[in-house]
Amino acid sequence: MKFLRLIYQNLWRNKTRSLLTSAGTMILVFVVTLVWSILGFLATATTEKPANIKAIVSERWRIPSMMPYAYAASLKEGAATEPEDTKPTDNMTWTFYGGSLDPKKRTFENIVFAFCLEPKKLLTMMDGLDELPADSQERKSLEAAVAKMESNRQGILLGQQRAEMLKKKVGDRFTIHSFNYKEIDLEVEVFGILPTRRYDQSAAMNIEYLLGAIDSYKQKHNGKAHALADKTMNLVWLRVPDTKAFTKVAAQIQESPQYAMPAVKVQTASAGISTFLEAYADLLWGMRWLLAPAILVTLAVVIANAISISVRERQTEFAVLKVLGFQPAQIMVLVLGEALLVGVLSGLLSAGGSWFLVNQVAGGIPFPIAFFPKFLIPSDAWWWGLAVGGGTAFLGSFVPAWTACRVKVSEVFARVG
C-alpha cells in the first residue's frame, strides 16, 4: 500500500505532465476503440455461421438487383417443387423505395429511404428487430405498429433520427414524392418509430401499397405499365437451419428454369455483405493495418517520452532511494507502476466513456457502410481500454524504467558535488 501511495505522490508532483499524458492516452484509446468497434462488427457480420443462416437471393448480373415480383412466391419457398425438396423456415422480400417530401427540392433532411416488405417480417427476419426481447416495451410497440400496417397499408415506420429530421411524429401524414419510382407518389401516415438505432435513417412500408400504386399507374396511363413494373423486388431473404439446408436451397433456386430472365444468384448473408464491402476494401485495410497500429505506436511513444523526461529529472532521487536501501528491481517497479497507473486508468476511463457516450448518448458511430448506417461499441471495449492503456504504458516505459534502476549512486553524487 505504501508503494502505491509513493507512485501516486510521484505522479501528482508534476500534475501538468501527468494530466497531459493521461489526456493523450484517452484520446488515442478513444480513436482505436472506434476503429476496432467498426472492424470487429464487420468481421462478425462477414463470418459464416454454422446454424440459423440467412441467405440472400439477388439478380445475378446487375447491381442494384431488380427482379420481377412474380419471382417472390416461389423464391420464398426456395423453389421447392417436390415433396423431398428443402424449404426455408422463414423469408422476407425487400423493395427499395426512395423519395422526398418536396417534389422540387430534394435535401438530406427531407428524403425518405424505405424498405417495402410484408410488415410481419419486421418481427421475424429484420436484423436487430427480430432479436428484441418478447417482453420488452420496444417489442410490444413494434408489434402494435406492425398490426396497424397489416390492416392499413398506408402506414410507415420511421427511424428515430429520420423522424426528427423530417419533423414528423406518430399520427402525422405526408406525401413521399419518389425519385426511383417516377410518378409513384405515396401518401403515408406514421404508425410508429423503429426501435433500434441501426435503422435510425431508414423507414419501413407495406409492399402491397407500392404494388397497388404501380397497378394504378397502368390504369391511369391507358394500359401502359410503369417502367419498373417488372423490376419491383430488389432482394429476397431466406432463413435456413444449417449449411446443409442452405446448399440444397441454393441449388434448387439456381438450377430452376423459373429464374432465367433475369437470372438470380444465392449467397449467405455474410457473403453478400462481403460483396458490398469490396468497395471499402482499401479503406478497411488502411484502418486495420495502418491507422490502428500507428495509434498504438504513437501512444507508446507519448508515454515513453513522458516517463523518460521524468527519469532524467529524478536521477538524484533514484540515487537517494538506493542509499536508503531500495533495490534496482524496486525502482524499476516504481517507474513502471507510474506509467501503468496512468495508462490503465486512462485507457479504462476512455473506453468506458466511449461506450457510454457512443451507445447511450449518440446512439452509435455514424459511419455508413453497406446496410449499416451506425456502429455500436461492444462491451469488450472495456478490456480493450485496459489492455491498450496498460500494454502501451508497459512497452513505452520499460526502457526508461531500466535506465532508472541502473543509476549509479557515485556518479550522481559526483555530479551534484
C-alpha positions in Angstrom: 0.0 0.0 0.0 2.9 2.4 0.8 4.4 1.6 -2.6 1.2 2.6 -4.3 1.0 5.8 -2.3 4.6 6.6 -3.4 3.6 6.0 -7.0 0.6 8.3 -6.7 2.7 11.0 -5.0 5.3 10.9 -7.7 2.8 11.4 -10.4 1.0 14.2 -8.6 4.2 16.1 -8.1 4.0 17.1 -11.7 0.3 17.4 -12.3 0.5 19.1 -15.7 2.7 16.4 -17.2 0.6 13.6 -15.7 -2.7 15.1 -16.9 -1.4 15.8 -20.4 -0.1 12.2 -20.7 -3.4 10.9 -19.4 -5.4 13.1 -21.9 -3.2 12.0 -24.8 -3.7 8.4 -23.8 -7.5 8.8 -23.5 -7.8 10.5 -26.9 -5.8 7.7 -28.7 -7.6 4.9 -26.8 -10.9 6.5 -27.9 -9.9 6.5 -31.6 -8.6 3.0 -31.5 -11.8 1.9 -29.8 -13.9 3.3 -32.6 -11.7 1.7 -35.2 -11.8 -1.7 -33.6 -15.5 -1.5 -33.0 -16.2 -1.0 -36.7 -13.7 -3.6 -37.8 -15.0 -6.1 -35.2 -18.6 -5.7 -36.2 -17.9 -6.1 -39.9 -15.7 -9.2 -39.1 -18.7 -10.7 -37.2 -21.1 -9.8 -40.0 -19.0 -11.4 -42.7 -18.2 -14.6 -40.7 -20.1 -17.7 -41.9 -22.5 -19.1 -39.3 -23.0 -22.9 -39.0 -26.7 -22.6 -38.0 -29.7 -20.3 -38.3 -28.3 -19.0 -41.6 -29.8 -16.1 -43.6 -29.4 -16.3 -47.3 -29.8 -13.5 -49.9 -31.3 -14.0 -53.4 -30.5 -11.3 -55.8 -30.2 -10.7 -59.5 -27.1 -12.4 -60.9 -25.7 -9.9 -63.4 -27.0 -6.5 -62.3 -26.3 -4.1 -59.4 -28.6 -2.9 -58.0 -30.6 -6.1 -58.2 -34.1 -5.6 -59.7 -36.2 -8.7 -60.1 -39.8 -9.1 -61.0 -42.1 -9.5 -58.0 -43.6 -12.6 -59.8 -40.5 -14.4 -58.5 -41.4 -13.8 -54.9 -43.9 -16.6 -54.3 -41.6 -19.4 -55.5 -38.4 -17.9 -54.1 -40.0 -17.7 -50.6 -40.4 -21.5 -50.9 -36.8 -22.0 -52.0 -38.0 -23.0 -55.5 -39.2 -26.3 -53.9 -41.3 -28.3 -56.4 -41.1 -31.8 -54.9 -42.0 -33.2 -51.5 -38.4 -34.0 -50.7 -37.2 -30.5 -51.6 -35.9 -28.3 -48.8 -37.9 -25.2 -47.8 -36.7 -22.1 -45.9 -38.0 -21.7 -42.4 -38.8 -18.0 -42.9 -38.5 -15.4 -45.7 -38.6 -11.7 -46.4 -38.6 -9.6 -49.6 -37.1 -6.2 -49.9 -38.1 -3.4 -52.3 -36.3 -0.1 -52.0 -38.4 3.0 -52.3 -36.9 6.4 -52.1 -38.4 9.9 -52.2 -38.6 13.3 -50.7 -41.3 15.4 -49.1 -40.6 18.3 -51.5 -41.1 17.3 -55.2 -38.9 20.1 -56.4 -36.1 20.4 -53.9 -34.5 17.3 -52.6 -32.3 17.6 -49.5 -30.8 15.2 -47.0 -33.3 16.5 -44.4 -36.4 15.8 -46.4 -35.6 12.4 -48.1 -37.0 9.1 -47.1 -35.5 5.7 -47.9 -37.9 2.8 -47.1 -37.8 -0.9 -47.1 -41.0 -2.1 -48.6 -41.9 -5.5 -47.3 -44.5 -7.6 -45.6 -45.0 -5.8 -42.2 -45.0 -9.0 -40.1 -41.5 -9.9 -41.4 -40.1 -6.9 -39.4 -40.7 -9.1 -36.3 -39.1 -12.3 -37.6 -36.5 -11.5 -40.3 -35.2 -7.9 -39.9 -31.8 -8.0 -38.3 -31.9 -6.4 -34.8 -35.7 -6.2 -34.7 -36.1 -10.0 -34.7 -33.9 -10.2 -31.5 -35.9 -7.8 -29.4 -37.0 -9.4 -26.1 -40.6 -10.6 -26.3 -41.5 -8.8 -23.0 -39.7 -5.5 -23.8 -41.7 -2.3 -24.4 -39.9 -1.8 -27.7 -41.1 -5.2 -29.0 -44.7 -4.6 -27.9 -44.7 -1.1 -29.5 -43.3 -2.6 -32.8 -45.9 -5.4 -32.7 -48.7 -2.9 -32.3 -47.4 -0.8 -35.2 -47.0 -3.9 -37.4 -50.6 -4.9 -36.7 -51.8 -1.4 -37.8 -49.6 -1.7 -41.0 -51.2 -5.1 -41.8 -54.7 -3.6 -41.7 -53.8 -0.2 -43.2 -51.2 -0.4 -45.9 -50.6 3.4 -45.9 -48.7 3.2 -42.7 -45.0 3.8 -42.4 -42.4 3.3 -39.6 -39.6 5.8 -39.4 -36.2 5.6 -37.8 -35.7 7.9 -34.8 -33.3 10.3 -36.4 -35.1 10.3 -39.8 -38.4 11.2 -38.0 -36.6 14.1 -36.2 -35.1 15.4 -39.5 -38.5 15.2 -41.2 -40.1 16.8 -38.1 -42.7 14.1 -38.0 -44.3 12.1 -35.2 -46.7 9.3 -34.8 -50.0 10.2 -36.4 -48.6 12.7 -38.9 -49.5 12.3 -42.6 -47.4 13.3 -45.6 -46.7 12.5 -49.2 -43.4 11.0 -50.5 -42.5 12.0 -54.0 -40.5 9.1 -55.3 -37.2 9.6 -57.2 -36.7 6.0 -58.2 -40.3 5.1 -59.0 -41.1 8.1 -61.0 -44.7 9.4 -60.6 -45.4 6.8 -57.9 -46.0 9.3 -55.0 -47.4 7.7 -51.9 -49.3 9.4 -49.1 -48.4 7.8 -45.8 -49.2 8.0 -42.1 -46.6 7.5 -39.3 -47.6 4.4 -37.3 -44.5 4.2 -35.2 -40.8 4.6 -34.7 -38.3 1.8 -35.5 -36.8 0.9 -32.1 -33.2 0.1 -32.9 -30.5 2.7 -33.7 -29.4 0.6 -36.7 -32.4 1.9 -38.7 -32.2 5.5 -37.5 -32.1 6.8 -41.0 -34.5 4.3 -42.6 -38.2 3.6 -42.9 -40.4 0.6 -43.5 -43.6 0.4 -45.6 -46.1 -2.2 -46.6 -45.1 -3.6 -50.0 -48.7 -4.0 -51.0 -49.1 -0.3 -51.0 -46.3 0.2 -53.6 -47.5 -2.7 -55.7 -51.0 -1.3 -55.7 -49.8 2.1 -56.7 -47.9 0.6 -59.7 -51.0 -1.2 -60.8 -53.0 2.0 -60.6 -50.4 3.7 -62.7 -51.2 1.3 -65.5 -54.9 2.1 -65.3 -54.3 5.8 -65.3 -52.0 5.6 -68.4 -54.2 3.7 -70.8 -52.8 0.3 -70.0 -49.2 1.4 -70.2 -47.2 -0.3 -67.5 -44.7 1.6 -65.3 -41.1 1.4 -66.4 -40.2 -0.5 -63.3 -43.4 -2.7 -63.1 -41.4 -5.9 -63.7 -38.4 -4.8 -61.5 -40.1 -4.3 -58.1 -38.1 -6.7 -56.0 -34.5 -6.0 -55.0 -33.7 -8.8 -52.6 -35.2 -11.9 -51.1 -34.0 -13.1 -47.6 -34.4 -16.7 -46.7 -33.7 -18.3 -43.3 -32.4 -21.9 -43.2 -31.4 -24.1 -40.3 -27.9 -25.0 -41.3 -25.2 -25.2 -44.0 -26.6 -28.4 -45.5 -30.1 -26.8 -45.9 -28.6 -23.7 -47.4 -26.7 -25.8 -50.0 -29.9 -27.6 -51.0 -32.0 -24.4 -51.2 -29.3 -22.6 -53.2 -29.1 -25.5 -55.7 -32.9 -25.6 -56.1 -33.1 -21.9 -56.9 -30.1 -21.6 -59.2 -31.0 -24.8 -61.1 -34.6 -23.8 -61.6 -35.7 -22.7 -65.1 -38.2 -20.3 -63.5 -35.5 -17.7 -63.0 -34.0 -17.2 -66.4 -34.8 -13.6 -67.3 -33.3 -12.2 -65.2 -31.1 -14.9 -63.7 -30.6 -15.0 -59.9 -27.9 -16.0 -57.5 -28.0 -17.2 -53.9 -25.4 -16.4 -51.2 -25.3 -16.4 -47.5 -25.9 -13.0 -45.8 -22.3 -12.9 -44.7 -21.0 -13.5 -48.3 -23.5 -10.8 -49.6 -22.2 -8.3 -47.0 -18.6 -9.1 -48.0 -19.6 -8.3 -51.6 -20.9 -4.9 -50.6 -17.8 -4.2 -48.6 -15.5 -4.8 -51.5 -15.9 -1.1 -52.4 -14.5 -0.2 -49.0 -11.7 -2.8 -49.1 -8.8 -0.2 -49.2 -10.4 2.0 -46.5 -10.9 -1.0 -44.2 -7.4 -2.3 -44.9 -5.9 1.1 -44.0 -7.9 1.2 -40.8 -6.8 -2.3 -39.8 -3.1 -2.3 -40.8 -2.1 1.4 -40.9 -4.3 3.5 -38.6 -4.7 1.2 -35.6 -1.0 0.2 -35.4 0.0 3.9 -35.9 -2.2 4.9 -33.0 -0.7 2.2 -30.7 2.9 3.2 -31.6 2.1 6.8 -31.1 0.6 6.0 -27.7 3.7 4.1 -26.6 5.9 7.0 -27.8 3.9 9.5 -25.8 4.2 7.5 -22.6 7.9 6.8 -23.3 8.6 10.5 -23.7 6.8 11.5 -20.5 8.5 8.8 -18.4 11.9 9.5 -20.0 11.7 13.2 -19.0 10.6 12.2 -15.5 13.5 9.7 -15.1 16.1 12.3 -16.3 14.8 14.8 -13.8 14.8 12.4 -10.9 18.4 10.9 -11.2 19.3 12.3 -7.8 16.1 10.9 -6.2 16.8 7.4 -7.5 20.3 7.6 -6.1 19.0 8.6 -2.7 16.5 5.7 -2.8 19.3 3.3 -3.4 21.2 4.7 -0.5 18.1 4.2 1.6 18.0 0.5 0.7 15.8 0.3 -2.4 16.8 -2.4 -4.7 17.1 -1.9 -8.5 14.1 -4.1 -9.1 12.0 -2.0 -6.7 13.0 1.2 -8.5 12.1 -0.4 -11.8 8.7 -1.4 -10.5 8.2 2.1 -9.1 8.8 3.7 -12.6 6.7 1.0 -14.4 4.0 1.4 -11.8 3.7 5.1 -12.5 3.3 4.5 -16.2 0.9 1.6 -15.8 -1.3 3.6 -13.4 -1.7 6.4 -15.9 -2.1 4.0 -18.9 -4.5 1.6 -17.2 -6.8 4.2 -15.6 -6.8 6.5 -18.7 -7.5 3.5 -21.0 -10.3 2.2 -18.9 -11.9 5.6 -18.4 -11.6 6.4 -22.1 -13.0 3.0 -23.3 -15.8 3.1 -20.7 -16.6 6.7 -21.5 -16.6 5.9 -25.2 -19.0 3.0 -24.7 -21.4 5.2 -22.7 -21.3 8.3 -25.0 -21.5 6.4 -28.3 -24.1 3.8 -27.3 -26.2 5.6 -24.8 -26.0 9.2 -25.9 -25.1 9.3 -29.6 -26.8 6.1 -30.5 -23.9 4.7 -32.5 -20.9 5.7 -34.7 -22.3 7.4 -37.8 -20.1 5.6 -40.3 -22.4 4.3 -43.1 -21.2 1.1 -44.8 -23.4 -1.1 -46.9 -26.7 -1.6 -44.9 -25.0 -0.5 -41.6 -25.5 3.3 -41.0 -24.2 3.1 -37.5 -21.9 1.0 -35.3 -22.1 0.4 -31.6 -19.2 -0.1 -29.3 -19.2 -3.6 -27.8 -18.8 -4.3 -24.1 -15.4 -5.8 -24.9 -14.2 -2.2 -25.3 -13.8 -2.1 -21.5 -10.9 -4.6 -21.6 -9.6 -3.1 -24.9 -9.0 0.1 -23.0 -7.4 -1.7 -20.1 -5.2 -3.7 -22.5 -4.2 -0.9 -24.8 -3.6 1.6 -22.0 -1.6 -0.9 -19.9 0.2 -2.6 -22.7 1.5 0.6 -24.4 2.3 2.0 -21.0 4.5 -1.0 -20.2 6.2 -1.0 -23.6 6.8 2.7 -23.6 8.1 2.9 -20.0 10.3 -0.3 -19.9 13.5 1.4 -21.3 13.1 4.5 -19.0 12.5 2.2 -16.0 15.5 0.1 -16.9 17.6 3.3 -17.1 16.3 4.4 -13.7 17.2 1.2 -11.9 20.7 1.3 -13.4 21.5 4.7 -11.9 24.9 4.7 -10.2 25.0 6.4 -6.9 28.6 7.5 -7.0 28.3 9.2 -10.5 25.1 11.0 -9.5 26.6 12.4 -6.2 29.8 13.3 -8.0 27.8 15.5 -10.5 25.9 17.0 -7.6 29.1 17.8 -5.7 
